Amino acid sequence: MYLLNTAYLWPTEDLYLLAAVNSPLLWAYMWRNAIHGKDEALRLIYAFTETLPIAPPSDAVRTEAEPAVARLIEITKADQQARRQTLDWLRTEFGVESPGQRLEELVSLDSDAFVEEVRRRRPRSQGRLTPAALADLRAGYAEQATPMRDRRTKATALERRLSDLVNAAYGLTPEDVQVLRATAPPRTPPFLGDPTTPAGPAEPLDPPAAAS
């Protein structure tokens, strides 16, 4: 592990804690209460992190949340591995030394856009792609991007469910959730709800009450 700035570690393996601190609810709380740094980065200083309000989950919430978080960790690791393999393949077979953000996020590209980006990133000295190389490029894209896209769909469903479970742990009512959606601050995780719902002003909120 390499750190470029201050970091804090919680000495716990509590997977529910991961669900809570990555939830839209806690993001809304942190956005309104943490110190904002350059480019609206949140500075989670020690005193703030130490007092972050974490609602204890019910047995039912924990039972459902923990395997969901574990599955999300597996999905993340699988996607990271697929991304490394793809970039290594592009480097060794097509001479792409600097893939750029678009190729690193290949799942956001369709086959044609992927091919065009590879062509743009290849050294000119390698010449034009042959039909065989083009077919190999499209096959490699399908081999990696299709399962990554399937995993992303599954991850989105898990994240939406975890958001609901965290809201339940904090005792939010349906009306509270509607307020949370309507006043969602910038960069709110998209699994809060309908992303087309207009975000209202980020007014100060009281800390979420820890459920008893």
C-alpha positions in Angstrom: 0.0 0.0 0.0 1.3 3.5 -1.0 -0.3 6.6 0.5 0.2 10.1 -1.0 -1.7 11.8 1.9 -3.1 11.3 5.3 -5.2 8.1 5.8 -7.0 6.6 8.6 -7.7 2.9 9.2 -10.5 1.4 11.1 -9.3 -1.8 13.0 -12.3 -3.8 12.0 -13.5 -6.3 9.4 -17.1 -5.2 9.7 -18.5 -5.3 6.2 -21.6 -3.5 7.2 -19.4 -0.5 8.1 -18.2 -0.4 4.5 -21.9 -0.3 3.3 -22.7 2.5 5.7 -19.7 4.8 4.9 -20.2 4.3 1.1 -23.9 4.9 1.2 -25.7 8.0 -0.3 -26.9 8.8 3.2 -23.4 9.1 4.7 -22.2 10.9 1.6 -24.9 13.5 2.1 -23.9 13.9 5.7 -20.1 14.1 5.0 -20.7 16.6 2.1 -22.5 18.9 4.5 -20.3 18.5 7.5 -16.7 17.6 6.5 -14.1 20.2 5.5 -14.0 20.9 1.8 -10.6 21.0 0.1 -9.4 21.9 -3.4 -11.8 20.9 -6.2 -14.5 20.1 -3.5 -12.5 17.1 -2.2 -13.6 16.2 1.3 -11.0 16.3 4.0 -12.0 13.6 6.5 -9.8 14.7 9.4 -9.2 12.5 12.4 -11.7 14.2 14.7 -14.4 14.0 12.0 -13.8 10.4 11.1 -13.7 9.3 14.7 -17.2 10.8 15.4 -18.8 9.7 12.1 -22.3 8.5 13.2 -22.7 4.8 12.4 -26.1 3.3 13.1 -25.9 -0.2 14.5 -27.8 -2.5 12.1 -30.5 -5.0 13.1 -29.6 -8.7 12.7 -31.7 -8.8 9.6 -29.9 -5.9 8.0 -26.5 -7.2 8.8 -27.4 -10.7 7.6 -28.3 -9.3 4.2 -25.7 -6.5 4.0 -22.5 -8.5 4.7 -22.7 -11.0 1.8 -23.7 -8.2 -0.5 -20.6 -6.2 0.4 -18.5 -9.3 0.1 -19.9 -9.9 -3.4 -19.2 -6.2 -4.4 -15.5 -6.7 -3.3 -15.3 -9.8 -5.5 -16.7 -7.9 -8.4 -14.3 -5.0 -7.9 -11.3 -7.3 -7.8 -12.5 -9.2 -10.9 -12.9 -5.9 -12.8 -9.5 -4.7 -11.7 -7.9 -7.9 -12.9 -9.8 -7.7 -16.3 -8.6 -4.1 -16.7 -5.0 -5.0 -16.0 -5.1 -8.0 -18.4 -6.7 -5.9 -21.2 -4.1 -3.1 -20.8 -1.3 -5.6 -20.8 -2.7 -7.2 -23.9 -2.9 -3.9 -25.7 0.6 -3.0 -24.7 2.2 -6.3 -25.8 0.1 -7.0 -28.9 -0.7 -3.5 -30.2 2.0 -1.3 -28.8 -0.3 0.8 -26.7 2.0 2.2 -24.0 -0.3 5.1 -22.8 -3.9 3.8 -22.8 -5.5 6.9 -21.4 -8.7 7.0 -19.3 -11.0 5.9 -22.1 -9.3 2.5 -22.6 -8.9 2.1 -18.8 -12.7 2.4 -18.6 -13.3 0.2 -21.6 -16.7 -1.0 -20.4 -18.0 2.5 -21.2 -17.0 2.1 -24.8 -18.7 0.1 -27.5 -16.7 -2.1 -29.9 -16.3 0.6 -32.5 -15.2 3.2 -30.1 -12.8 0.8 -28.5 -11.2 0.0 -31.8 -10.9 3.7 -32.7 -9.3 4.5 -29.4 -6.7 1.7 -29.8 -5.9 3.0 -33.3 -5.5 6.5 -31.9 -3.1 5.3 -29.2 -1.0 2.9 -31.3 2.4 4.2 -32.5 2.3 5.3 -36.2 5.3 3.2 -36.9 3.2 0.1 -36.4 1.1 0.9 -39.5 -2.5 0.1 -40.2 -4.4 -2.7 -38.5 -4.7 -5.8 -40.7 -8.1 -7.5 -41.0 -6.9 -10.3 -38.7 -5.6 -7.9 -36.1 -8.9 -5.9 -36.2 -10.8 -9.2 -35.7 -8.5 -10.1 -32.8 -9.1 -6.6 -31.3 -12.9 -6.9 -31.4 -12.8 -10.4 -30.0 -10.6 -9.3 -27.1 -12.9 -6.5 -26.4 -15.9 -8.8 -26.2 -14.1 -11.3 -24.1 -13.3 -8.7 -21.4 -16.0 -6.0 -21.7 -19.1 -8.3 -21.8 -18.5 -9.9 -18.4 -17.4 -6.6 -17.0 -20.7 -5.0 -18.1 -22.7 -8.0 -16.6 -20.8 -7.5 -13.3 -21.6 -3.8 -13.4 -25.3 -4.5 -13.7 -25.1 -6.9 -10.7 -23.1 -4.4 -8.7 -25.6 -1.6 -9.3 -28.4 -3.8 -8.0 -26.4 -4.7 -4.9 -25.5 -1.1 -4.3 -29.1 0.0 -4.5 -30.2 -2.7 -2.1 -27.4 -1.8 0.3 -28.5 1.8 0.2 -32.0 0.7 1.2 -30.6 -1.4 4.0 -28.5 1.5 5.4 -31.5 3.8 5.2 -33.4 1.2 7.2 -30.6 1.0 9.8 -30.8 4.7 10.3 -34.6 4.6 10.6 -35.4 6.6 7.5 -39.0 6.8 6.4 -40.0 6.8 2.7 -40.6 10.6 3.2 -37.0 11.0 4.5 -35.6 9.1 1.5 -37.5 11.4 -0.8 -35.9 14.4 0.9 -32.5 12.8 0.7 -33.0 12.3 -3.1 -34.4 15.8 -3.6 -31.5 17.5 -1.8 -28.7 15.1 -3.0 -25.3 17.0 -3.1 -22.9 16.7 -6.0 -21.3 13.3 -6.7 -24.0 11.5 -4.8 -23.7 7.7 -5.7 -26.1 7.0 -8.6 -27.7 4.1 -6.7 -29.6 6.4 -4.4 -32.5 6.4 -6.8 -33.6 7.8 -10.1 -30.6 9.8 -11.4 -32.9 12.1 -13.4 -34.5 13.4 -10.2 -33.4 17.1 -9.9 -31.0 17.7 -7.0 -32.0 20.5 -4.7 -29.9 22.8 -2.6 -27.4 21.2 -0.2 -28.8 22.6 3.0 -27.1 21.7 6.3 -28.5 18.5 7.8 -28.4 17.2 11.4 -26.2 14.1 11.8 -28.2 10.9 11.1 -29.5 9.5 14.3 -28.0 6.2 15.3 -30.7 3.6 15.6 -31.1 1.9 18.9 
